[in-house]
Amino acid sequence: MTVFEQQNYTFAAQLFEQTMSNLGIITLDEWEKRTDAALLWIRRSIEATGGKGSAHSWHPLFGWSKAYPETTGYLIETLLDYAECKQDESLRVLAFSCVNWLETIQLPSGAFAGLLAGNSKPSVFNTSQILFGLTNISVAHFKSVPHLNEQGPSERAVSWLLSNLDSDGAWRAHSFVPGFVPSYYTRAVWGVLHANDSLKNPEVEGLMRHSLHFFAERFLPNGAVQDWGFRRGEAAFTHTLVYTLEGFWESAKRLGEQAIIDKTIASLERLLAERARAGGRTAGRYDEAWKGDYSFLCITGNCQLSMLCSKLWKHTGEPKFREAASSFLTEIIGFQKLSANKNSFGALPGSAPFWGAYLPFRYPNWAAKFFLDAVSRNAVSGQF
């Protein structure tokens, strides 16, 4: 065994021991303290940009990054949820500040740019994810911005997305990796359908059903999904793996596609089976043969898996999903930073260990976002 393999083995053993110690002893007060800390860090990430979106991440050496439009967009729904459950109007104000900033950077075409603030290259996925935040705030609250036309920001974004949809249901232009159509674009389908709950565009349902079927052809017999990683042939971080499955789940439910619902459940069941074979440990990424990389945890992916399991438990009533929802979350709870450093207090890292393969040495804003969502979903499901 090499030194590196020995280090990874030691980390995995320590992680499993820590997870077991977390199970059943985290009190409701403790969850409250931790969600307050995560919300404080999200607030800090927005203050760091001067109120112009949430910073992509914080790095111990390089500090705060620029704002990240994509994740700022779907952070809005989390802020609104917690504003309601905590009766904290300041969180609602923070959500509206994010919307107002996003209005100013929407491109004339209706698209939003990829990457960090200041980029001008339109992105299909980023535009679709920003729709979650825009849709959750009433059009009546949008402030007037000179460069906008009479259409609302959500409507303009959806129109742009539909105009770039190919005849077979795929988005090939404006992708993160040129020429590659990742399967996590199922979450883009969900974003458009979510927006259309308010927009009521009659052509959306048919187009998104066609798109969902394009991606459903990628389900493999073993329950994996072809091309659910960032690049063709690469193992998928649990982050994009769950993007894919949650996109299938939410879209298929809206469209009444039972066969796709069943395949999504089967895929998650396979992941749970692989986890059981590994002694209850989650890999940071899995390839299409379900070979897991257990040298690290993808913190964001665990939080997303917890949320998805909560949804499936509510749908199926099967205790295994409820138990998994709690277990995925307790597996990573000890990695939330509660130190004195105000720039990391409340944050969650990209990976555990900190140097792991997913966003090493950084605390991304979406890790905190999905942690908050997972805790909220588990609380609603009666886990805490």
Phi, psi and omega per residue, in radians:
M1 nan 2.248 3.132
T2 -1.251 2.914 3.109
V3 -1.058 -0.742 -3.128
F4 -1.112 -0.756 3.125
E5 -1.120 -0.665 3.106
Q6 -1.108 -0.715 3.114
Q7 -1.091 -0.750 3.137
N8 -1.151 -0.679 3.127
Y9 -1.118 -0.768 3.129
T10 -1.088 -0.756 3.114
F11 -1.053 -0.792 -3.119
A12 -1.059 -0.720 -3.139
A13 -1.162 -0.754 3.124
Q14 -1.118 -0.706 -3.140
L15 -1.090 -0.777 -3.127
F16 -1.096 -0.738 3.139
E17 -1.108 -0.716 3.131
Q18 -1.143 -0.731 3.135
T19 -1.046 -0.767 -3.136
M20 -1.099 -0.618 3.140
S21 -1.267 -0.437 3.130
N22 -1.336 -0.530 -3.021
L23 -1.068 2.202 2.995
G24 1.398 -0.029 -3.096
I25 -2.039 -0.024 3.117
I26 -1.482 2.011 -3.046
T27 -1.447 2.912 3.080
L28 -1.038 -0.687 3.098
D29 -1.088 -0.641 3.131
E30 -1.168 -0.745 3.089
W31 -1.085 -0.693 3.120
E32 -1.072 -0.771 3.134
K33 -1.082 -0.692 -3.088
R34 -1.292 -0.633 3.074
T35 -1.207 -0.644 3.070
D36 -1.066 -0.712 3.138
A37 -1.154 -0.728 3.126
A38 -1.138 -0.698 3.101
L39 -1.141 -0.668 3.090
L40 -1.090 -0.689 3.125
W41 -1.194 -0.706 3.079
I42 -1.048 -0.764 3.091
R43 -1.017 -0.758 3.138
R44 -1.101 -0.665 -3.133
S45 -1.145 -0.458 3.106
I46 -1.477 -0.663 3.070
E47 -1.081 -0.592 -3.094
A48 -1.112 -0.408 3.134
T49 -1.740 0.139 -3.079
G50 1.293 0.474 3.127
G51 1.419 0.217 -3.127
K52 -1.886 1.228 3.130
G53 1.532 2.979 3.117
S54 -1.640 2.305 3.112
A55 -1.015 2.424 3.121
H56 -0.885 -0.793 -3.045
S57 -2.971 2.970 3.011
W58 -2.122 2.366 -3.122
H59 -2.074 2.325 -3.091
P60 -1.001 -0.495 3.138
L61 -1.690 -0.705 -2.999
F62 -1.755 -0.082 3.064
G63 1.352 -2.625 -3.082
W64 -1.401 2.438 3.066
S65 -1.515 -3.138 2.998
K66 -1.213 2.930 3.103
A67 -1.151 2.651 -3.138
Y68 -2.066 1.822 -3.070
P69 -0.997 -0.755 -3.085
E70 -0.961 -0.970 -3.044
T71 -1.358 -0.460 2.984
T72 -1.012 -0.680 -3.124
G73 -1.043 -0.855 -3.100
Y74 -1.544 -0.095 2.945
L75 -1.183 -0.490 -3.085
I76 -0.996 -0.773 -3.115
E77 -1.130 -0.609 3.106
T78 -1.173 -0.760 3.108
L79 -1.079 -0.713 3.128
L80 -1.164 -0.697 3.110
D81 -1.066 -0.797 -3.104
Y82 -1.322 -0.484 3.022
A83 -1.051 -0.659 -3.140
E84 -1.290 -0.867 -3.030
C85 -1.272 -0.499 3.117
K86 -1.723 -0.031 -3.102
Q87 0.893 0.881 -3.093
D88 -2.052 1.755 -3.086
E89 -1.130 -0.466 -3.122
S90 -1.125 -0.518 3.088
L91 -1.229 -0.618 3.081
R92 -1.159 -0.725 3.096
V93 -1.074 -0.698 3.122
L94 -1.102 -0.723 3.116
A95 -1.076 -0.757 -3.141
F96 -1.162 -0.569 3.097
S97 -1.136 -0.626 3.100
C98 -1.165 -0.730 3.109
V99 -1.087 -0.799 -3.124
N100 -1.054 -0.672 3.093
W101 -1.168 -0.770 -3.137
L102 -1.055 -0.640 3.073
E103 -0.976 -0.696 -3.054
T104 -1.273 -0.353 -3.094
I105 -1.871 0.031 3.077
Q106 -1.138 2.319 -3.096
L107 -1.269 2.721 3.136
P108 -0.950 -0.494 3.137
S109 -1.245 -0.319 -3.030
G110 1.827 -0.228 3.139
A111 -1.391 2.922 2.945
F112 -2.053 2.612 -3.092
A113 -1.367 2.736 3.052
G114 -1.477 3.118 3.091
L115 1.060 -2.608 -3.012
L116 -1.580 2.967 3.132
A117 -0.944 2.402 -3.130
G118 1.815 -0.309 3.068
N119 -1.334 2.647 -3.101
S120 -2.143 0.049 -3.128
K121 -1.456 2.085 -3.067
P122 -1.114 2.622 -3.102
S123 -2.335 2.226 3.087
V124 -1.093 -0.892 -3.027
F125 -1.177 -0.779 -3.130
N126 -1.073 -0.724 3.122
T127 -1.066 -0.758 -3.106
S128 -1.158 -0.584 -3.120
Q129 -1.355 -0.557 3.076
I130 -1.136 -0.458 3.099
L131 -1.007 -0.539 -3.135
F132 -1.064 -0.745 3.131
G133 -1.283 -0.779 -3.120
L134 -1.059 -0.680 -3.078
T135 -1.231 -0.521 -3.076
N136 -1.426 0.008 3.047
I137 -2.064 2.244 -3.078
S138 -0.996 2.413 3.104
V139 -1.001 -0.486 -3.124
A140 -1.116 -0.362 -3.091
H141 -1.608 -0.123 -3.123
F142 -1.155 2.313 3.090
K143 -1.424 2.701 -3.131
S144 -1.271 2.253 3.080
V145 -2.180 2.192 -2.964
P146 -0.896 -0.665 -3.009
H147 -1.436 -0.118 -3.132
L148 -1.375 2.520 3.043
N149 -1.554 -2.907 -3.027
E150 -1.247 -0.365 3.095
Q151 -1.264 2.560 3.057
G152 -1.246 2.776 -3.133
P153 -0.980 -0.704 3.129
S154 -1.124 -0.779 -3.116
E155 -1.104 -0.699 3.139
R156 -1.182 -0.683 3.119
A157 -1.146 -0.758 3.121
V158 -1.118 -0.731 3.124
S159 -1.040 -0.720 3.130
W160 -1.150 -0.749 3.136
L161 -1.082 -0.740 3.130
L162 -1.162 -0.618 -3.124
S163 -1.211 -0.331 -3.132
N164 -1.801 0.103 3.128
L165 -1.421 2.208 3.131
D166 -1.300 2.880 -3.034
S167 -1.112 -0.411 3.135
D168 -1.552 0.003 3.105
G169 1.706 0.101 -3.129
A170 -1.791 2.645 2.947
W171 -1.772 1.957 -3.137
R172 -1.827 -0.540 3.127
A173 -1.405 2.737 3.006
H174 1.041 0.742 -3.130
S175 -1.718 2.852 3.134
F176 -1.140 -0.793 3.069
V177 -1.941 1.958 -3.077
P178 -0.911 2.290 3.097
G179 1.463 -0.053 -3.111
F180 -1.966 2.229 3.099
V181 -1.867 1.731 -3.092
P182 -1.311 2.652 -3.121
S183 -1.286 -0.296 3.089
Y184 -1.226 -0.020 2.990
Y185 -1.152 -0.139 2.983
T186 -1.009 -0.490 3.108
R187 -1.287 -0.401 3.008
A188 -1.236 -0.696 3.060
V189 -1.013 -0.828 3.119
W190 -1.042 -0.748 -3.137
G191 -1.030 -0.751 3.126
V192 -1.164 -0.752 3.119
L193 -1.123 -0.671 3.103
H194 -1.078 -0.800 3.116
A195 -1.098 -0.644 -3.086
N196 -1.269 -0.229 3.001
D197 -0.982 -0.561 3.125
S198 -1.718 -0.655 -3.045
L199 -1.278 -0.566 3.120
K200 1.022 0.695 3.078
N201 -1.346 2.058 -3.013
P202 -1.132 -0.363 -3.108
E203 -1.520 -0.228 -3.024
V204 -1.132 -0.805 -3.038
E205 -1.024 -0.812 -3.131
G206 -1.119 -0.735 -3.132
L207 -1.167 -0.722 -3.130
M208 -1.279 -0.543 3.045
R209 -1.109 -0.750 3.112
H210 -1.077 -0.740 3.131
S211 -1.148 -0.745 -3.134
L212 -1.081 -0.674 3.114
H213 -1.184 -0.573 3.054
F214 -1.000 -0.821 -3.113
F215 -1.310 -0.559 -3.141
A216 -1.109 -0.410 3.075
E217 -1.131 -0.224 -3.089
R218 -1.583 -0.078 3.024
F219 -1.054 2.277 3.112
L220 -1.668 2.773 -3.121
P221 -0.985 -0.481 -3.118
N222 -1.498 0.053 3.118
G223 1.670 -0.229 3.067
A224 -1.302 2.982 3.127
V225 -2.182 2.181 -3.140
Q226 -1.067 2.401 3.040
D227 1.093 0.687 3.101
W228 -1.640 0.154 3.041
G229 -1.690 -3.061 -3.132
F230 -1.255 -0.463 -3.114
R231 -2.442 2.669 -3.108
R232 -1.032 2.286 3.082
G233 1.494 -0.180 3.141
E234 -1.481 2.605 2.985
A235 -1.103 2.605 -3.096
A236 -1.653 2.197 2.917
F237 -1.011 2.602 3.122
T238 -1.029 -0.402 3.077
H239 -1.012 -0.933 -3.121
T240 -1.378 -0.469 3.057
L241 -1.020 -0.806 -3.127
V242 -1.330 -0.593 2.983
Y243 -0.847 -0.834 -3.088
T244 -1.103 -0.889 -3.077
L245 -1.187 -0.695 3.137
E246 -1.183 -0.623 3.066
G247 -1.086 -0.772 3.059
F248 -1.049 -0.839 -3.047
W249 -1.052 -0.953 -3.051
E250 -1.198 -0.667 -3.134
S251 -1.230 -0.775 -3.123
A252 -1.125 -0.629 3.099
K253 -1.120 -0.751 3.126
R254 -1.125 -0.614 -3.038
L255 -1.677 -0.035 3.133
G256 1.194 0.593 -3.106
E257 -1.647 1.474 -3.026
Q258 -1.104 -0.652 -3.125
A259 -1.081 -0.662 3.127
I260 -1.282 -0.632 3.042
I261 -1.017 -0.813 -3.117
D262 -1.106 -0.696 3.128
K263 -1.182 -0.608 3.113
T264 -1.159 -0.764 3.091
I265 -1.056 -0.776 -3.136
A266 -1.086 -0.652 3.126
S267 -1.134 -0.786 3.129
L268 -1.173 -0.640 3.082
E269 -1.077 -0.650 3.109
R270 -1.147 -0.710 3.100
L271 -1.085 -0.743 3.125
L272 -1.111 -0.622 3.107
A273 -1.158 -0.734 3.101
E274 -1.115 -0.664 3.118
R275 -1.124 -0.727 3.118
A276 -1.100 -0.701 3.119
R277 -1.111 -0.475 3.140
A278 -1.585 0.287 3.089
G279 1.344 0.449 3.121
G280 1.550 0.195 3.138
R281 -1.728 2.533 3.096
T282 -1.750 2.346 3.041
A283 -1.354 2.701 3.071
G284 -1.293 -0.422 3.089
R285 -2.740 2.733 3.139
Y286 -2.319 2.492 3.028
D287 -1.572 -3.075 -3.036
E288 -1.314 -0.104 3.021
A289 -1.784 0.158 3.141
W290 1.204 0.389 2.994
K291 -1.327 2.117 -3.055
G292 -1.699 2.558 3.023
D293 -1.742 1.798 -3.054
Y294 -1.661 0.243 -3.140
S295 -1.334 -0.182 3.138
F296 -2.757 2.877 2.980
L297 -1.891 2.384 2.953
C298 -1.573 1.784 -2.994
I299 -1.011 -0.800 3.133
T300 -1.024 -0.781 -3.117
G301 -1.058 -0.696 3.097
N302 -1.074 -0.746 3.121
C303 -1.098 -0.725 3.126
Q304 -1.163 -0.677 3.092
L305 -1.101 -0.674 3.095
S306 -1.057 -0.798 3.117
M307 -1.063 -0.820 -3.096
L308 -1.112 -0.702 3.102
C309 -1.112 -0.654 3.084
S310 -1.076 -0.713 3.126
K311 -1.130 -0.731 -3.135
L312 -1.230 -0.589 3.075
W313 -1.107 -0.743 3.123
K314 -1.097 -0.635 -3.097
H315 -1.343 -0.737 -3.016
T316 -1.739 -0.457 -3.050
G317 1.313 0.154 -3.102
E318 -1.433 2.131 -3.074
P319 -0.999 -0.494 -3.095
K320 -1.056 -0.565 3.129
F321 -1.310 -0.650 3.087
R322 -1.117 -0.775 3.130
E323 -1.117 -0.706 3.136
A324 -1.154 -0.669 3.132
A325 -0.997 -0.768 3.120
S326 -1.214 -0.719 -3.070
S327 -1.175 -0.712 3.104
F328 -1.046 -0.636 -3.096
L329 -1.341 -0.762 -3.139
T330 -1.183 -0.389 3.114
E331 -1.131 -0.460 -3.050
I332 -2.026 -0.094 -2.998
I333 -1.048 -0.572 -3.098
G334 -1.220 -0.143 -3.118
F335 -1.663 -0.041 3.021
Q336 -1.189 2.351 -3.105
K337 -1.432 2.186 3.069
L338 -2.217 0.626 -3.125
S339 -1.503 3.136 -3.071
A340 -1.338 -0.292 -3.115
N341 -1.187 2.023 -3.048
K342 -1.149 -0.392 -3.113
N343 -1.414 -0.276 3.097
S344 -2.070 -0.183 -3.120
F345 -1.048 2.105 -3.129
G346 1.637 -0.196 -3.079
A347 -1.394 2.812 3.000
L348 -2.164 2.457 -3.085
P349 -1.344 2.886 3.038
G350 -1.152 -0.743 -3.109
S351 -2.318 2.770 2.912
A352 -2.275 2.083 0.067
P353 -1.156 2.943 -2.996
F354 -1.030 -0.450 -3.128
W355 -1.626 0.171 -3.115
G356 -1.050 3.035 -2.934
A357 -1.227 -0.403 -3.110
Y358 -1.701 1.990 -3.140
L359 0.793 1.049 -3.108
P360 -1.054 2.490 3.049
F361 1.114 0.426 3.133
R362 -2.351 2.683 3.043
Y363 -1.974 1.696 -3.082
P364 -1.409 2.608 -3.087
N365 -1.161 -0.500 -3.104
W366 -1.334 -0.292 3.011
A367 -1.162 -0.766 3.092
A368 -1.163 -0.687 3.139
K369 -1.057 -0.868 -3.088
F370 -1.277 -0.471 3.006
F371 -1.097 -0.834 3.113
L372 -1.058 -0.747 3.124
D373 -1.104 -0.704 -3.108
A374 -1.171 -0.758 3.111
V375 -1.084 -0.763 3.121
S376 -1.067 -0.791 -3.117
R377 -1.134 -0.713 3.118
N378 -1.174 -0.636 3.120
A379 -1.132 -0.764 3.116
V380 -1.091 -0.595 -3.110
S381 -1.426 0.005 3.111
G382 1.435 0.341 -3.132
Q383 -1.275 -0.555 -3.059
F384 -1.910 nan nan
